[in-house]
Amino acid sequence: MRLSTLKSRQARRELKWGLIFITPWIVGFLLFNLYPTLASFYYSFTDKGLIRPPESVGLDNYVRLLTRDKQFVKSISNTLYMVVVAVPLGTVFAFITALLLNMKVRGQAVYRTIYYLPTVVPAVAGTLLWLWILNPQYGIINYALSFFGLRSPAWFGSPVWARPAVVMMGLWAVGTSTVLYLAALQGVPQEMYEAATLDGAGWLARTLSITIPMVSPVTLFIAITSVIGTFQIFTQAYIIGGSGGGTTGNPRESLLFYAIYLYRQGFVYLKMGYASAMAWILFLIIMVVTIVLMRSSARFTYYES
């Protein structure tokens, strides 16, 4: 009886101290995560300014977004372009780079370090660097193109080339995905490659039949996280084009991505209710895309178990 009483007291003491230590996290979660989420959901059904109290408008914000706001459609189309183009290109580029960095060559660690460096460069500094590289007057890429007699595009000043230029910037910093692929490649059993080689399979056949299926869980993870991040692309586009034009310009709103338009509604026009409705629509879009990717992953994702 005494032993059970001691165990009960010890369990209560451990629970008490556990709650004490976790209290700062609980308070932070309630104040900075749960409350803003619930507040934005409520404000999405109101006409809420930055200072004035909210006035209920029902579903008017959502109806206006989906039926009457042409800028909303423009921002969605620009963002979907980035998702459809940038995510597959970035994933393939990271996989190819990981294959190269996985080769047993002298200075392998140096090559891996150099390639990963752009990932740790702050987004602001990296974007300013690319603004210089792609400058239509003195940028080094346009200089290289003119050296070969090719026409130099205006890049961020052109509605045709602005989004491809942002995609190019993203390819420059896929070091994190490359590291994930590199770790997955080193986990592929070498016996499988040896058996395939004995069967007469070449490098391409081994890559298609062994490497790609074995790293497919990492591909799924990279695809989901990349889609979520691309739907929220903001920093690069804001520095290049600003929320309403910027210093470099936003030709024909080609860089008006969804997060930029949400920021414009909330912090430029001070329409907090409208911006909250946009945030929840973005949440639903990302959730649906993620569910589709997860449900369809069984067709192309291989798990050893």
DRENLOKOL-398328 format. One record per residue (C-alpha): residue number from 1; residue in one letter; x, y, z. Coordinates in steps of 0.2 Angstrom, whole numbers, plus 5000, padded with zeros to 4 digits. Layout:
! DRENLOKOL-398328
NUM|A|X|Y|Z
...
This chain:
! DRENLOKOL-398328
1|M|5000|5000|5000
2|R|5014|5012|5004
3|L|5023|5008|4988
4|S|5008|5012|4978
5|T|5006|5028|4987
6|L|5024|5033|4984
7|K|5022|5029|4966
8|S|5006|5040|4965
9|R|5014|5054|4974
10|Q|5030|5053|4962
11|A|5018|5053|4947
12|R|5009|5068|4953
13|R|5025|5077|4956
14|E|5032|5073|4939
15|L|5016|5079|4931
16|K|5017|5095|4941
17|W|5034|5099|4936
18|G|5031|5093|4918
19|L|5017|5106|4917
20|I|5027|5119|4924
21|F|5041|5117|4912
22|I|5029|5116|4897
23|T|5018|5131|4902
24|P|5029|5144|4892
25|W|5026|5134|4877
26|I|5007|5132|4880
27|V|5005|5151|4883
28|G|5015|5155|4868
29|F|5005|5143|4857
30|L|4988|5150|4864
31|L|4994|5168|4861
32|F|5004|5167|4845
33|N|4996|5153|4836
34|L|4979|5148|4842
35|Y|4972|5165|4845
36|P|4978|5173|4829
37|T|4971|5158|4819
38|L|4953|5159|4827
39|A|4953|5178|4826
40|S|4958|5178|4807
41|F|4944|5165|4805
42|Y|4931|5177|4813
43|Y|4938|5192|4804
44|S|4936|5184|4788
45|F|4917|5186|4790
46|T|4918|5204|4794
47|D|4923|5221|4787
48|K|4938|5224|4798
49|G|4950|5238|4797
50|L|4967|5240|4806
51|I|4959|5251|4820
52|R|4940|5251|4818
53|P|4930|5237|4826
54|P|4924|5223|4814
55|E|4907|5224|4806
56|S|4899|5207|4801
57|V|4897|5205|4782
58|G|4894|5186|4781
59|L|4901|5177|4766
60|D|4903|5194|4756
61|N|4922|5193|4757
62|Y|4923|5176|4750
63|V|4910|5179|4737
64|R|4919|5195|4731
65|L|4936|5186|4731
66|L|4929|5171|4720
67|T|4918|5181|4709
68|R|4922|5199|4707
69|D|4941|5202|4711
70|K|4951|5201|4695
71|Q|4967|5204|4705
72|F|4964|5188|4715
73|V|4962|5178|4699
74|K|4979|5186|4693
75|S|4988|5182|4709
76|I|4981|5164|4709
77|S|4987|5161|4691
78|N|5004|5168|4695
79|T|5006|5157|4710
80|L|5000|5142|4701
81|Y|5013|5145|4687
82|M|5027|5145|4700
83|V|5020|5129|4708
84|V|5018|5120|4691
85|V|5035|5126|4684
86|A|5046|5129|4699
87|V|5042|5114|4710
88|P|5046|5100|4697
89|L|5061|5109|4690
90|G|5068|5112|4707
91|T|5065|5094|4712
92|V|5073|5087|4696
93|F|5088|5099|4698
94|A|5091|5094|4716
95|F|5090|5076|4711
96|I|5103|5078|4697
97|T|5114|5088|4708
98|A|5113|5075|4722
99|L|5118|5062|4709
100|L|5133|5072|4704
101|L|5138|5076|4722
102|N|5137|5057|4727
103|M|5151|5053|4715
104|K|5167|5047|4722
105|V|5179|5061|4716
106|R|5193|5071|4724
107|G|5187|5086|4734
108|Q|5169|5079|4736
109|A|5167|5088|4753
110|V|5172|5105|4745
111|Y|5160|5103|4731
112|R|5146|5099|4743
113|T|5150|5114|4754
114|I|5151|5126|4739
115|Y|5134|5120|4732
116|Y|5126|5122|4749
117|L|5132|5139|4752
118|P|5118|5148|4743
119|T|5105|5140|4754
120|V|5112|5149|4769
121|V|5112|5166|4761
122|P|5098|5177|4767
123|A|5083|5179|4755
124|V|5085|5198|4754
125|A|5104|5197|4751
126|G|5102|5183|4738
127|T|5088|5193|4729
128|L|5098|5209|4728
129|L|5113|5198|4721
130|W|5101|5192|4707
131|L|5095|5209|4704
132|W|5113|5213|4700
133|I|5116|5197|4690
134|L|5101|5200|4679
135|N|5102|5218|4677
136|P|5098|5222|4659
137|Q|5112|5235|4657
138|Y|5127|5228|4666
139|G|5121|5211|4673
140|I|5134|5197|4670
141|I|5121|5185|4662
142|N|5116|5198|4649
143|Y|5134|5202|4646
144|A|5137|5183|4643
145|L|5122|5182|4631
146|S|5128|5197|4621
147|F|5145|5190|4620
148|F|5138|5175|4610
149|G|5127|5187|4600
150|L|5111|5182|4609
151|R|5097|5195|4613
152|S|5097|5200|4631
153|P|5080|5200|4639
154|A|5074|5213|4652
155|W|5071|5199|4665
156|F|5062|5208|4679
157|G|5057|5222|4668
158|S|5048|5211|4656
159|P|5031|5202|4659
160|V|5037|5187|4649
161|W|5054|5185|4658
162|A|5050|5190|4676
163|R|5043|5174|4682
164|P|5056|5163|4674
165|A|5069|5174|4682
166|V|5061|5170|4699
167|V|5061|5152|4695
168|M|5080|5153|4690
169|M|5083|5161|4707
170|G|5074|5146|4716
171|L|5085|5134|4706
172|W|5101|5143|4713
173|A|5096|5138|4731
174|V|5090|5120|4731
175|G|5104|5115|4743
176|T|5092|5108|4756
177|S|5083|5097|4744
178|T|5100|5091|4737
179|V|5106|5087|4755
180|L|5090|5076|4758
181|Y|5092|5067|4741
182|L|5111|5065|4745
183|A|5106|5056|4762
184|A|5093|5045|4753
185|L|5106|5040|4739
186|Q|5118|5035|4752
187|G|5105|5024|4760
188|V|5102|5014|4744
189|P|5109|4996|4746
190|Q|5124|4994|4735
191|E|5120|4976|4732
192|M|5105|4981|4722
193|Y|5117|4991|4710
194|E|5129|4976|4709
195|A|5115|4964|4705
196|A|5108|4975|4691
197|T|5125|4977|4684
198|L|5128|4959|4683
199|D|5111|4958|4674
200|G|5118|4970|4661
201|A|5109|4985|4667
202|G|5117|5002|4662
203|W|5118|5018|4672
204|L|5102|5025|4665
205|A|5093|5008|4668
206|R|5099|5007|4686
207|T|5094|5025|4690
208|L|5076|5022|4683
209|S|5073|5005|4691
210|I|5083|5007|4707
211|T|5088|5025|4712
212|I|5072|5034|4708
213|P|5060|5021|4717
214|M|5072|5020|4732
215|V|5072|5039|4735
216|S|5054|5042|4731
217|P|5049|5045|4749
218|V|5061|5059|4749
219|T|5054|5065|4733
220|L|5036|5065|4741
221|F|5042|5075|4756
222|I|5052|5088|4745
223|A|5037|5090|4733
224|I|5024|5093|4748
225|T|5036|5105|4757
226|S|5040|5114|4740
227|V|5022|5116|4735
228|I|5018|5123|4753
229|G|5033|5135|4752
230|T|5029|5141|4734
231|F|5011|5145|4737
232|Q|5018|5157|4750
233|I|5032|5165|4740
234|F|5034|5182|4746
235|T|5051|5189|4750
236|Q|5059|5188|4733
237|A|5044|5195|4724
238|Y|5042|5209|4737
239|I|5060|5215|4735
240|I|5059|5214|4716
241|G|5042|5222|4713
242|G|5036|5228|4730
243|S|5018|5226|4735
244|G|5012|5239|4723
245|G|5025|5241|4710
246|G|5042|5243|4719
247|T|5058|5251|4714
248|T|5062|5238|4700
249|G|5044|5237|4694
250|N|5031|5224|4692
251|P|5027|5223|4674
252|R|5009|5219|4671
253|E|5007|5212|4688
254|S|5018|5197|4683
255|L|5025|5196|4700
256|L|5009|5198|4709
257|F|5009|5182|4719
258|Y|4995|5177|4731
259|A|5005|5181|4747
260|I|5010|5198|4739
261|Y|4991|5202|4736
262|L|4986|5196|4753
263|Y|4999|5208|4761
264|R|4993|5222|4750
265|Q|4975|5220|4756
266|G|4980|5218|4774
267|F|4994|5231|4776
268|V|4992|5243|4762
269|Y|4974|5245|4760
270|L|4971|5240|4778
271|K|4957|5228|4774
272|M|4960|5215|4788
273|G|4944|5205|4785
274|Y|4947|5204|4767
275|A|4965|5198|4770
276|S|4959|5185|4783
277|A|4947|5178|4770
278|M|4962|5177|4758
279|A|4972|5168|4771
280|W|4959|5155|4774
281|I|4957|5152|4755
282|L|4975|5149|4754
283|F|4975|5137|4768
284|L|4961|5127|4760
285|I|4970|5127|4743
286|I|4986|5120|4751
287|M|4977|5107|4761
288|V|4968|5101|4746
289|V|4984|5100|4736
290|T|4993|5091|4750
291|I|4979|5078|4752
292|V|4979|5075|4733
293|L|4998|5072|4734
294|M|4997|5061|4749
295|R|4983|5050|4742
296|S|4991|5048|4725
297|S|5008|5045|4733
298|A|5005|5026|4734
299|R|5007|5025|4715
300|F|5024|5032|4714
301|T|5031|5030|4732
302|Y|5041|5015|4737
303|Y|5042|5010|4756
304|E|5053|4995|4760
305|S|5041|4989|4773
